[in-house]
Amino acid sequence: MINLILQPVIILITERAGIMDRIRNGDDGIRINKFLSDAGVCSRREADKYIAEGKVMIDGKPAQLGSKVYPDSTVTFFGKTVEVPDKDKKVVIAFNKPKGIVCTTDSRDPNNIVDFINFPTRIYPVGRLDKDSEGLILLTNDGSIVNGILRSRYDHEKEYIVTVNREITKEFVKRMSEGVPILGTVTKPCKVTVINRNTFRIILTQGLNRQIRRMCEYLGYRVVRLVRIRIMNITLGDLKTGTWRYVTKGELNELKRLIKKG
């Protein structure tokens, strides 16, 4: 999935493993729609549509259905800069998960997050965000990032905006903040701020199964909408639902610093 911005961008095809191996080893290059699909830009069918609309260029000329890409080619595509991924390179992406997508790598689930994103190299969700919830989740192929974020003893913050089915009271805020008995334990103290009549902000430092929903249910409330907007220093920002972006170098350095500090 990509978030299209109406301006041309340049994709430089570099000597990377995987896609470039297939180009080099092929007798006659690789079809442009397969190249774009393998690079994680879009599906082959979507690529054919963009090619027909003149949105794809090869070496400065409009690509045609069936055009081939070679190791020294330069491809342009409007909307988002895409590089041919190195299968061994460590990547971290931020994804705005829509409601209904499941945070699993199990391909038997038709709504699994990996197939939905269709990233060109194998990545895994860091933790989970339940099927009915929305918002920020990180995916990576870097095990040290996964382990560092998920170790509960580090008390890493995660921030959510939650809408419930009735008016929020001072007593509700107090009890949510101090801890609620669920799943055989009492939740850690957390920060709760009222936004409006039935919406609040909550910052957790633990990740029990469906924790916020269970906390609210214990106090007689039902969650109507739950959106995660921050994981440690990584924020959702204006990332559109169903789209992803690379975590920036600065964000990644700070994330690693926080993990090490923990």
C-alpha positions in Angstrom: 0.0 0.0 0.0 1.3 3.5 -0.8 0.2 7.0 -0.1 0.2 8.8 -3.5 1.3 12.4 -3.8 0.9 14.0 -7.2 4.5 14.7 -8.1 7.1 12.7 -10.0 9.8 10.9 -8.1 12.8 8.9 -9.3 13.5 5.3 -8.4 17.2 4.4 -9.0 17.6 0.7 -9.6 20.7 -0.3 -7.8 22.7 -3.5 -7.6 20.6 -5.1 -4.8 20.0 -8.8 -4.0 16.7 -10.4 -4.9 15.0 -8.3 -7.5 18.3 -7.3 -9.2 19.4 -11.0 -9.3 16.2 -11.8 -11.2 16.9 -9.0 -13.6 20.5 -10.0 -14.2 19.7 -13.7 -14.5 16.8 -13.1 -16.9 17.3 -13.4 -20.6 15.4 -10.2 -21.4 15.0 -8.1 -18.2 12.0 -8.1 -15.9 8.5 -6.8 -16.8 7.8 -3.4 -15.3 4.6 -4.5 -13.5 6.5 -7.3 -11.8 9.3 -5.0 -10.9 6.9 -2.5 -9.3 5.1 -5.4 -7.5 8.4 -6.9 -6.2 9.6 -3.5 -5.0 6.4 -3.2 -2.9 5.0 -0.3 -4.8 1.7 -1.9 -5.8 0.2 -5.1 -7.2 0.8 -6.1 -10.8 -2.8 -5.2 -11.7 -2.4 -1.8 -10.1 0.9 -1.3 -11.9 -0.8 -2.0 -15.3 -3.4 0.7 -14.5 -0.7 3.3 -13.6 1.3 2.3 -16.7 -1.8 2.8 -18.9 -2.3 6.2 -17.3 1.2 7.3 -18.1 2.4 7.5 -14.4 5.4 5.2 -14.9 8.5 6.1 -16.8 11.6 4.1 -17.8 14.7 6.0 -18.7 12.6 9.2 -19.2 10.1 7.6 -21.6 6.5 6.4 -20.7 6.5 2.8 -19.9 4.2 0.5 -21.9 2.4 -2.7 -20.8 5.1 -5.3 -21.1 8.1 -2.9 -21.0 11.2 -4.4 -19.5 13.5 -3.2 -16.7 17.3 -3.8 -16.8 20.0 -3.3 -14.3 21.0 0.1 -15.7 17.4 1.4 -16.1 16.0 4.4 -14.2 12.3 4.1 -13.4 10.1 7.0 -12.2 6.7 6.6 -10.5 4.6 9.4 -9.1 3.7 9.5 -5.4 6.3 7.9 -3.2 10.0 7.2 -3.5 10.7 3.5 -3.6 14.1 1.8 -3.6 14.7 -1.7 -4.6 15.1 -3.3 -1.1 18.2 -5.2 0.0 16.8 -8.4 1.5 19.5 -8.3 4.2 19.1 -4.7 5.2 17.4 -4.0 8.5 14.2 -2.0 8.1 11.6 -0.5 10.4 8.3 0.9 9.1 5.4 2.6 10.8 2.0 1.5 9.6 -1.5 3.0 10.3 -3.5 -0.2 10.8 -7.1 -0.1 9.8 -9.8 -1.8 11.8 -10.2 -5.4 10.7 -6.5 -6.1 9.9 -5.0 -8.8 12.1 -1.5 -8.5 13.5 -0.4 -11.9 12.5 2.1 -13.4 9.9 -0.2 -16.4 9.4 -1.0 -16.3 5.7 -4.1 -18.5 6.3 -5.8 -15.4 7.8 -7.0 -13.4 4.8 -6.8 -10.2 6.8 -3.2 -10.7 8.0 -1.1 -7.6 8.2 1.9 -8.9 6.2 -0.1 -9.6 3.1 -2.1 -6.3 3.5 1.1 -4.3 3.5 2.8 -6.5 0.8 6.3 -5.3 1.8 9.0 -6.7 -0.6 11.1 -8.3 2.2 9.9 -10.4 5.2 9.0 -8.2 8.2 7.1 -8.8 11.4 4.8 -6.8 13.6 6.3 -5.5 16.8 3.7 -6.6 19.4 0.0 -6.4 18.5 -2.9 -4.1 18.0 -6.2 -6.1 18.2 -8.4 -6.5 15.2 -11.0 -3.9 16.2 -8.4 -1.3 17.0 -6.6 1.2 14.7 -3.5 3.2 14.5 0.3 2.9 14.8 2.1 -0.4 14.7 5.8 -0.9 13.8 7.0 -3.7 11.6 10.6 -4.8 11.2 13.1 -7.6 10.4 15.3 -6.5 13.2 14.9 -8.9 16.2 16.8 -6.5 18.6 14.2 -3.8 18.0 11.3 -6.3 18.6 12.9 -7.6 21.8 13.8 -4.2 23.1 10.3 -2.7 22.6 8.4 -5.7 24.0 10.3 -6.3 27.2 7.7 -5.0 29.7 10.3 -4.3 32.4 11.5 -1.4 30.3 8.2 0.5 30.8 8.1 1.9 27.3 5.2 4.3 26.7 2.4 3.7 24.2 -0.3 6.3 23.7 -3.9 5.9 22.7 -7.0 8.0 22.0 -10.1 6.1 23.2 -13.8 6.8 22.7 -16.3 5.1 25.0 -20.0 4.7 24.9 -20.9 7.1 27.8 -19.8 10.2 29.6 -16.4 10.0 31.3 -16.5 10.8 35.0 -13.8 11.9 37.5 -14.1 8.6 39.2 -13.5 6.7 35.9 -10.3 8.8 35.3 -9.1 8.2 38.9 -9.6 4.4 38.8 -8.2 4.0 35.3 -5.1 6.0 36.3 -4.5 4.1 39.6 -4.9 0.6 38.2 -7.7 -1.8 37.4 -7.9 -5.5 38.3 -7.9 -7.6 35.1 -6.4 -10.9 34.0 -5.4 -11.9 37.5 -3.4 -8.7 38.2 -3.8 -5.0 38.7 -2.7 -2.8 35.8 0.2 -0.4 36.4 -0.6 3.3 37.1 -1.0 5.2 33.9 -1.7 8.7 32.6 -5.3 9.5 31.6 -6.5 12.8 30.2 -10.0 13.7 29.3 -10.4 15.1 25.7 -14.1 15.5 25.6 -17.3 14.1 27.0 -16.6 10.5 26.0 -13.0 10.5 24.6 -9.8 10.3 26.6 -6.1 9.9 26.1 -4.2 7.2 27.9 -0.5 6.4 28.1 0.4 2.8 29.1 3.7 1.3 30.0 2.5 -2.3 29.8 0.7 -4.4 27.1 -1.7 -6.9 28.5 -4.1 -8.5 26.1 -6.9 -6.1 25.1 -5.9 -4.1 28.2 -7.7 -0.8 27.6 -10.9 -2.6 26.6 -10.8 -4.8 29.6 -10.1 -1.9 31.9 -13.0 0.0 30.6 -15.3 -3.0 30.7 -14.5 -3.5 34.4 -15.6 0.0 35.1 -18.8 -0.4 33.1 -17.8 1.3 29.9 -17.6 0.0 26.3 -14.9 1.1 23.9 -16.4 2.5 20.7 -13.1 3.4 19.0 -9.4 2.9 20.0 -6.5 4.4 18.1 -2.9 4.1 19.0 -1.0 7.3 18.2 2.5 6.8 19.7 5.0 4.0 20.4 7.8 5.4 22.5 9.2 8.3 20.3 7.5 7.2 17.1 4.2 9.0 16.4 1.3 8.3 14.0 1.2 11.9 12.8 -0.8 12.5 9.6 -0.1 9.0 8.2 -3.3 8.0 6.4 -5.1 4.8 7.4 -3.8 1.8 5.5 -0.5 3.4 4.5 3.0 3.0 5.9 6.3 5.0 6.0 9.9 4.2 6.8 10.9 5.2 10.3 13.4 8.0 9.8 17.1 7.7 10.7 16.6 10.2 13.5 13.6 8.4 14.9 15.5 5.1 14.7 18.5 6.4 16.5 16.3 7.8 19.3 14.3 4.6 19.5 17.6 2.6 19.9 18.7 5.1 22.6 15.5 4.6 24.6 15.8 0.8 24.3 19.4 0.9 25.5 18.5 3.3 28.3 15.8 1.0 29.4 
